[in-house]
Structures are given as structure tokens and as C-alpha cells.
Amino acid sequence: MASTLTRPLAAFSDQTLARLANGGDRAASDELVRRAAGVVGDLLRRMGASDALADDVTQDALVTALGSLAGYRGEAAFATWTMKIAARIYLRRRKREARFDLMAEPIDLEKAGRPEETASIARLDLDRALGQLSAPERLCVSLCHGAGLTQEEIALALSTPLGTVKSHVTRGLKKLRVLMTAEPAGSDSHG
């Protein structure tokens, strides 16, 4: 069904677009996909997915979200709602493939190098900083602060003790603070 709306779709709320898309309006569905696809893919990449896997899971999440529009209440942006769906799909795939052991000991940033080396880490953007975390820390921080899952939901989804998830989130955030506030190498802090 073609859109019969006279205003540009970008002017409509996600909730209105979802109602229209649920009624068969293809243009409304396309607008919802346009709004969500980029942020969903970015989240998955931050969680450690390769570009191809992020694209694949994003597509699956969007198909699932569009097929479940009757359940979308509009309490959060459609993109946020879809990010939670994508995170769960990604976790199910990771669990099924058993690619890594979340219980692995994380790398201790303070012991990884001398203090002067740690202090000279160049200021990094968030994606690069997340890449410096251990895989379990990156996944737990991304799920908690990127996808908005609670630590309890993460523990349940990963079949991991809650204390382990809390430790990974806490250590990951501590490391991110260090990485994001480190002075660039060669900078003169004396003004």
C-alpha cells in the first residue's frame, strides 16, 4: 500500500509511523527502517560484531521489529526498541556459536603497561576505546549502556552469574574513563 500522507514522513513520530506501517503503509515502514538501521548496526559493531554480522543481525532485527509492530507501544524510539531486539538476536547467535568464554579473565589495564604508557594513550573515540576492552567487557558495557538491557537481563541472556556481568560492566566503564580521558601523546599540558 502506498503512503497517502501529504506531510513528509520525517515529520511523523515513530508511534504514528508504526501504526501506519502496521496497517500496510510501505513508506512508513521504510521511514522506520531508515531511522533505526544505522544506530542498530553501530551498536552491534560496538558489541564486537563484524561488519557482515552486524548487517545481518540488523536486517533480522528490523524484520522482527516490523513484524511485531502491534507490540510497539512508543514508550521509546523505534530505533531503541529495535536495538534491544538486535541485542537479543546477537546474543542468541553468540550463544549458539559459543565463540568466546565470558568467564575469561579480563586484561588489567593498569598491569598491561607502565603508568607512563597508560597515560600517553591517545585520546580515542568511543568505538576505538571500546575496542581496547576485553570481549566480555565490551559486550557487557554495550548491552548495558548501548542496548539498555539491565545487568540482570544480560546475566540471564548470557547464562552468566550476575556478579560476573557486574564486574565486567564496572571494569569496562573504568577502563573507558581512562581511555577517553588520556592525554594525547606529545601534548603539552602546561598551556
C-alpha positions in Angstrom: 0.0 0.0 0.0 1.4 3.4 -1.0 1.5 6.2 1.5 -1.4 8.6 1.2 0.1 11.2 3.6 0.7 14.7 2.4 3.3 15.7 5.0 6.9 14.3 4.7 7.3 11.1 6.7 10.2 12.6 8.6 7.7 14.9 10.4 5.8 12.0 11.9 6.5 10.4 15.3 7.8 6.8 15.5 4.5 5.8 17.1 2.4 7.2 14.2 4.7 5.6 11.6 4.5 2.3 13.4 0.7 2.5 13.4 0.7 3.3 9.7 3.3 0.6 8.9 1.3 -1.9 10.8 -1.6 -1.0 8.6 0.4 -1.8 5.5 1.9 1.6 4.6 5.2 0.7 2.9 6.6 4.2 3.0 6.0 4.4 6.8 7.9 1.1 7.2 10.7 2.4 5.0 11.0 5.5 7.2 11.2 3.4 10.4 13.9 1.3 8.9 15.8 4.4 7.8 15.6 5.8 11.3 16.8 2.6 13.0 19.2 0.8 10.7 22.3 2.9 11.3 22.1 3.1 15.1 21.3 -0.6 15.4 24.3 -1.6 13.2 26.6 0.8 15.2 25.5 -0.8 18.5 26.2 -4.3 17.1 29.7 -3.3 15.9 30.4 -1.8 19.4 29.3 -5.2 20.8 32.1 -6.8 18.7 30.2 -7.9 15.6 32.0 -7.9 12.3 30.5 -5.6 9.7 28.9 -8.5 7.9 27.4 -10.0 11.0 26.2 -6.5 12.2 24.5 -6.0 8.9 22.9 -9.5 9.0 21.7 -9.1 12.6 20.4 -5.5 11.8 18.4 -6.9 9.0 17.0 -9.7 11.1 16.1 -7.3 13.9 14.4 -4.9 11.6 12.3 -7.7 10.0 11.4 -8.9 13.5 10.6 -5.4 14.7 8.4 -4.6 11.6 6.6 -8.0 12.1 5.9 -7.1 15.7 4.7 -3.5 15.3 1.4 -4.4 17.1 3.6 -4.8 20.2 5.4 -1.4 19.8 4.0 1.0 22.4 6.0 4.0 21.5 7.5 4.3 25.0 10.9 4.6 23.5 12.1 5.5 20.0 11.6 2.7 17.4 15.4 2.6 17.0 15.8 2.0 20.7 13.2 -0.7 20.7 14.9 -2.3 17.6 18.3 -2.1 19.3 17.0 -4.3 22.2 15.7 -6.8 19.6 19.0 -6.8 17.8 21.0 -7.3 21.0 18.9 -10.3 21.9 19.3 -11.8 18.4 23.1 -11.2 18.5 23.3 -12.8 22.0 21.4 -15.9 20.8 23.8 -16.2 17.8 26.8 -15.8 20.0 25.5 -18.3 22.5 24.6 -20.8 19.7 28.0 -20.4 18.1 29.8 -20.4 21.5 32.6 -18.2 20.1 34.0 -17.0 23.4 34.0 -17.7 27.1 32.5 -14.8 29.1 34.2 -16.2 32.2 37.7 -15.5 30.8 39.9 -13.3 32.9 39.9 -9.7 31.7 43.1 -7.9 30.9 44.0 -5.5 33.7 44.7 -2.1 32.0 46.8 -1.0 35.0 49.1 -4.0 34.8 49.2 -4.1 31.0 51.9 -1.4 30.7 53.9 1.1 32.7 51.9 4.1 34.1 53.6 6.5 31.7 52.5 4.3 28.7 48.9 4.2 30.0 48.9 8.0 30.5 50.2 8.6 27.0 47.4 6.7 25.2 46.0 9.0 22.6 42.5 10.4 23.2 40.3 7.8 21.4 36.7 8.0 20.2 34.2 5.7 21.8 34.4 2.9 19.2 38.2 2.7 19.4 38.1 2.8 23.2 35.5 0.0 23.3 37.9 -2.0 21.0 40.5 -1.8 23.8 38.3 -3.6 26.3 38.3 -7.4 26.6 35.5 -9.1 24.6 33.4 -9.8 27.7 33.7 -6.2 29.0 32.9 -4.7 25.6 29.8 -6.9 25.2 28.5 -6.3 28.7 29.1 -2.5 28.6 27.5 -2.3 25.1 24.5 -4.3 26.2 24.0 -2.3 29.4 24.7 1.2 28.1 24.1 0.8 24.4 21.1 -1.5 24.2 19.7 -0.5 27.5 19.5 -4.0 29.0 19.7 -4.4 32.8 22.6 -6.3 34.2 20.1 -9.0 35.3 18.8 -9.3 31.7 22.4 -9.6 30.4 23.2 -12.3 33.0 20.1 -14.2 32.0 20.7 -13.9 28.3 24.4 -14.9 28.6 23.8 -17.6 31.2 26.4 -15.9 33.3 26.4 -15.1 37.0 25.1 -11.6 37.8 28.2 -10.8 39.7 30.4 -11.6 36.7 28.3 -9.3 34.5 28.5 -6.5 37.1 32.3 -6.9 37.3 32.7 -6.7 33.5 30.5 -3.6 33.3 32.3 -1.9 36.2 35.8 -2.8 34.9 34.8 -1.8 31.4 33.5 1.6 32.4 36.6 2.2 34.5 38.8 1.4 31.5 36.7 3.5 29.2 37.1 6.5 31.6 40.9 6.1 31.5 41.0 5.6 27.7 38.7 8.5 27.0 40.5 11.0 29.3 44.1 10.0 28.5 46.1 12.9 27.1 47.3 12.5 23.6 51.0 11.6 23.2 53.2 14.6 22.9 50.7 17.1 24.2 51.9 19.9 26.4 49.7 20.2 29.4 51.5 23.3 30.7 49.4 25.7 28.4 
